[in-house]
């Protein structure tokens, strides 16, 4: 019997901070840092970081939905971000750091829209939820030194995460 495999693509600011929450969970086959949603082919980190390519920094997750359903990925995604910030995430500013859910099929689109609606209806945030729900676009893997950064450079990862303000935001807004 062949395993059903799907992709999920999430933009949540700096992709370094978006890998670890999803990595090494049952049913998660791979988490790859990359770029999506832009207008040039095969962008480099420099082009994306400069903000001229139109790409978001994203993580693309390969998963087995029979073990880890897409809805569970969404439940894990939202508490990693500030869904009210359209100018980036935390100390990372610019369009490349905005938040978005890139859906790969109609079921994912429906689930993403439903999850966003639940966040809006929860009243958890005073400001509007601006995270976009977008159709999947070409995905380009980031350079190798970005992959699994939290494992390759744990001290740099911890330092960047600490100064970013991400953990303080998560603790204040999501750990209730």
N, C-alpha and C positions, 0 to 999 in steps of 0.2 A: 504494500500500500504506500502510495507516494504522499509525502508530507505536503500540506498546503503552506505556502510561504507568501508573505506579503511584505510590502514596504510601507513605512511611515516616515514622513519628513516634517521636521519641526524646526522653526527658527525661534530662538530664544535668547538673542544677544550673542555674546562670545561663545563660539561652539566648544571651547575648552571646558566650560562649565556645564554644558548640556550632555556630555557623553556619560560621565560617571553615574548619574541617576538611573540610566537605562541599561548600562553595561552589566553583563554577567548575571542577569536575572533569568529564571527558567523561561524558555521559549524565545529568548532574545538570541538571535544567531550572530548578529554583528551590528555595531554602531560605528558609522563612518562620518567624520567631520567633512564638510564640503560647502559648496556654494550652489544656490538655486535662485531662479526668478529674475535673472539678469538678461542683458541684451547682447553680450559678447560670448563667443565660444571659448572654452578652456581658459577661464580667467585665472590669474595668479592671485596669491594672497595680497600682494602689493596693489594690484588693480582693484580688488574688492575693498581693501582697507581704505584706499583713497576715495572710495565712494562713487567712482565714475562708471562702474560696470552694471549697476542696477541690481546686483545680486544681494541676497541675504546670506549671512553665515547660518548654516543649517547643520543638523544631524540627520542622517538617513539611517533608519533602523530596519534591519531585516529581521522578521519575526514569524513565529508560528502562531497564528491566531487561535488554534485549538488549545494551546498551552497558555498564551498570554494575549488575550483579546485586545483589539484595537481600543476599545473603550477604556481598558486599564491603562494603556499607554497615554491616552488623553488625561486620565485622572492623575497620572504621574507628571505629565507635561505642565499643566496649569500652575501647580505650586512651585515651579522652578522660575517663574517669570513675574514681571509686573505688567499685567495685561492692559494697564491704563496709560502706558508710556509709548507714544508714537515717535519719539525722537531717539530711540535706542534703548538700551537696558543698563541701568545702574551707571557705572562710570564710563561705559562704552557708548559713545554718542555717534549718531549718524544712521542713515537709512539702512546700511548693511547690518545693523544690530537691532532692527525692529523685530517684532514678533509676528509669526504667522504659522498656521497649520496648512501644509500643502497636502491635499487629499489625492489619493490615487484611484478612487472609484466612488460610485454613488453612495455606497454604504458608509464609507469613511466621511464623505461630505456631510451626510445626514448626522452621523455621530458627532462630528466636530461642531456642526451648527447647534445641535442639541446641548452639547457640553458647554459651549459658549453661552447659550441662552440660560443655562442653569447658573453660571457664574453671574450673569447680569441680574437674574431674578433673586439671587442670594442676598443682594444688598451689601455684600462684603466690601465693595469699593464705592466711594463717593463719586469718583470720576468715571466717565464712560469707558467701557471695555473697547479697546481699539485693535486688538489682535485680529488680523485678517484670516479668513478662511479662503484659500486660493487653490485652483487646480494645480496639480503637480506640473513642474517644469523640468527642463533639462537639469540634471544633477551632475556636478563636477566634484570629484574628490579633492580635498585640500592636500597640500603637500604633506609628505610623509611625517615630517617633524611635528605636525599638528595632530596626528592620529594618536588617540589614547594618551594625550598629553598628561593627564593626571597620573598615569603610571610611569611615563618616561621621565618626567620632571616634577616629582611630587612636591618638592619644596617651592618651586616656582608656581605651580598650580595653587598651592595653599596660600601663598603670599598674594597672588593676583586675586584670588577669590575673597580673601580677607579685606583688601582695600576696595573691592568693587562695590560693596554695600549690598550685594545679593543676599547673603545670609541674614543680615539684619532685617531686610525687607521680608524675606520668607518667614522668619520667626515672628515678626510683627503682624503680618497680614494673613498668613496661611496656617500657622500653628495655633489655631484657636479651638 
